[in-house]
Structure formats: structure tokens, C-alpha cells
Amino acid sequence: MSTRYACASCGASYQTDAVVYRCPRCEAEPSSGGFARGILSVVFDPTLLGAATRGEAPLDPHSFLPIPVPGSRAFPAGGTPLVEPSRLREATGFPNLFFKNDTLNPSGSLKDRASLLVAAQAIAAGERRVALASTGNAGASMAGAGAALGLEVVLFVSGSAPRAKLLQSLLYGARVVPVRGTYDDAFGLSIAYTRECGGVNRNTAYNPFTIEGKKTVSLEIWNQLGTVPDVVYVPTGDGVIIAGVHKGFADLVSAGLAERLPVLVAVQASGSNAIARSFREGREVTLAGTSTIADSLAVSSPANGEMALRCLAQSGGRAVEVDDAAIGRAQLELCNTSGLFVEPSSAAAWAGFLADRANVDRRSTVVVLLTGTGFKDVKAAERLVAMPEPCEPRLGPALELLDREYGSCRR
Ligand SMILES: Cc1ncc(COP(=O)(O)O)c(C=O)c1O
């Protein structure tokens, strides 16, 4: 079965069973200084859904994908819980607040949803190798999927990628190529590599199956709530995750299962706010540089900026900016009120809700997307707490420590 694609820039459509990347017509156009052009998205055909899928809940998210996904038991991406954070519901006065906890994916991030589908794409195409550029999570994710499904993964990374994410990729067996340069340099190199040496390229906002894989998060939210939420907060850098979230709900609408999209709120770090500024100023803004503790959101020129802005507009959504101090407070709050240890990029989504909640009706069903685990960025977390010096192994010194560090912990 061949897949139909539509270009986000010129609207051209393509039908093929070959692996395709950007729209050949738009990709060839010289950049006008704005966002990249020619990102393709898969056109969902609701007639392909089986009658069972259309008539029954829960629906199978994989039945909305363009190809079968045979590896999902070996690399079980998705199926993550929708957390009901009772203490934060009470503290904020939002009784229908939820966290979609995608930190519980196999490699610790939402990226696994895309990696699983790209792995299936490679296997279906008879390719044994996947190459990509990454700021950290996508690389670790593809490396994990490759390990589980027997694919070789070649990963190009810039020097600034967090060490734990690179170690994770190496441990999974990826061929890691650190590049003296930026993420953009690594991106270009990975494309040159697949053109020359073959294999499938998984670059985000390049391979359309990345958006497609990520949409399963929305199909799961639909299953878990039994309806479309009112508002979804999405941590945003390149704008691929938010496009995936939008696509999942849009496919439900085209299948006649849902009547509306949720309002999508893109949350950006104020030190990396290209999409938020573009949305506010009504023009495509790229940045000279970025500065934020949320490394996964640090993007000067959002690769999927054009489509992300359209998703915001179509959903009646908006963009919110949060600074590093707010991200740090949000990270700590998620830990000590909900037992959720997330990386700064995900904490940004919670900070975004806190900054934006005055615009939201308290009865609304609100989902905050938690996209990556905090265990991959212990350095960022270390700034939030102080480790007490060890005490002698006797009760007296232990009680003194408790009094000194935490106030009295006695009866
Ligand atoms: C954990 C996490 N959250 C959010 C994002 C932002 O996603 P996007 O760049 O698609 O907007 C990323 C991207 O790397 C990520 O790794």
C-alpha cells in the first residue's frame, strides 16, 4: 500500500511506497531567510480504518499509521499513562488537569514513538541502517529502537549535546559521530551521509514519518479521556512534536470520530523563542543564537516552524514563553508534588500552563505533555537541590542533620 504525502508549503501531493523526505520542488528553492520549506505530512485516509477501529473504543493508534509496525512488542513505544495529579489539581483549582507521562517510553522520551515508526519504515524498505542528526533525545531513541530491532544507527551530534544522552546512544550500540559544529551542521552532514551511503534518514522535520509516529500520543489521549481535551500544552523547539499532536487529533476529526481539535499551546523557553515570537509578530523570526537550560528546546531556526505556526492557528492556539527560573521551579514542583522527574524541556510545559492558566476556564480538560525524563540531565537537576554532607552513622548526628537541613523531623 503506497502512502500519500502533502507538502506543507506548496500543497503538492505525492503518492509513493518509496521512502521520501521533503517536497523536491520546495526543497530546491533558495531559503528566503525564514523557516525551512517543503516539509511533507502523510495524508490520512480514513477509509483504510477497519470498521472495528471506527466503531469501538479504545481504538488502536497503530491503525492510523501508514504502514504496519511489527516491532512494537520488542520496542514498546507509547502506551504511557495519563496521570491525574491530585495535589496540583487542588493547588491550581483545575480538577481536570492531566499529565501525559511520555518520560516512560523505552528510551525515556516521546521520540520513541517516531523512532519505532522509522524503524518499521527502514525494515519495510529493506534497509538495515538509519542515520540521523540529533540534539540528544532523538538520537538516543533511534539508537534504542535500532538495538531492539536489529538496525544499525549512525548518529551525528553537535558538541553541545548532553553527555548522558550521548552515552545512552553509545551504550545502545549507535555509531556516534560528534561534529565540531552546530546541530545544523550535523543535520546537513547526516543528509549528505544517507545520500552517499544509503540507509533511511530519520531527521526530524525531514522524514515525514517522525510527525506521523508522534501523533500516536494524541490517539492515546483520546482513548484515555474518551474525548478530545480542551487544551494541550506542548514543549516546543523545532515544532515537530506539536505538529504530531495536531496531526493525531486532526486524523480523528477526518475519521469522523472527533468534532474538534484541542487548543494547542506551544511552550518555548524565552531564550529560544523563535516560534513564540513568530506567532506574536505574524512573521517568520529566526534567532542568532539560543540560551536556555532546556537544551531540547534550543533551536535558532525551527525546522518545522511553518507547520507549527499553522497548527497553532488551526487549533485556535497560542504560544507561551517561560524563562529558565520558571522552568527550574516547575521541574522541582513536578518532582515534589507529583513524583514526576522530568527534564527541563518538559518542565517548561508545566511552567507554560502556570503562566497561561488565567486564560483557561477552570472546568477545562487540560493535558500537559511531559516529553522526556529528568534522569538524562542530572546536571540541570543538581541546581535545584543541595545534597547534605554525610553524617556519622549514629542517631544523634542524623537527627541534627534533619533539624539543620529540613527543620525538625521529630515527633
Ligand atoms: C524531551 C523533548 N521535549 C520537547 C522537544 C521539542 O520538540 P520539537 O523540537 O519537535 O518541538 C524535544 C526535542 O528534542 C525533546 O527531546
The ligand as an SDF file (V2000), in Angstrom:
LIG
                    3D

 16 16  0  0  0  0  0  0  0  0999 V2000
   12.0880   15.8120   25.5270 C   0  0  0  0  0  0  0  0  0  0  0  0
   11.7800   16.7810   24.4350 C   0  0  0  0  0  0  0  0  0  0  0  0
   10.7470   17.6340   24.5760 N   0  0  0  0  0  0  0  0  0  0  0  0
   10.4240   18.5290   23.6230 C   0  0  0  0  0  0  0  0  0  0  0  0
   11.1840   18.6230   22.4700 C   0  0  0  0  0  0  0  0  0  0  0  0
   10.8140   19.6460   21.4230 C   0  0  0  0  0  0  0  0  0  0  0  0
   10.2820   19.0320   20.2940 O   0  0  0  0  0  0  0  0  0  0  0  0
   10.2700   19.7590   18.8750 P   0  0  0  0  0  0  0  0  0  0  0  0
   11.6950   20.1150   18.5830 O   0  0  0  0  0  0  0  0  0  0  0  0
    9.6930   18.7910   17.9520 O   0  0  0  0  0  0  0  0  0  0  0  0
    9.4350   20.9890   19.0450 O   0  0  0  0  0  0  0  0  0  0  0  0
   12.2750   17.7660   22.2700 C   0  0  0  0  0  0  0  0  0  0  0  0
   13.0930   17.8330   21.0480 C   0  0  0  0  0  0  0  0  0  0  0  0
   14.2100   17.4070   21.0080 O   0  0  0  0  0  0  0  0  0  0  0  0
   12.5740   16.8200   23.2860 C   0  0  0  0  0  0  0  0  0  0  0  0
   13.6160   15.9860   23.1670 O   0  0  0  0  0  0  0  0  0  0  0  0
  1  2  1  0
  2  3  1  0
  2 15  2  0
  3  4  2  0
  4  5  1  0
  5  6  1  0
  5 12  2  0
  6  7  1  0
  7  8  1  0
  8  9  2  0
  8 10  1  0
  8 11  1  0
 12 13  1  0
 12 15  1  0
 13 14  2  0
 15 16  1  0
M  END
$$$$
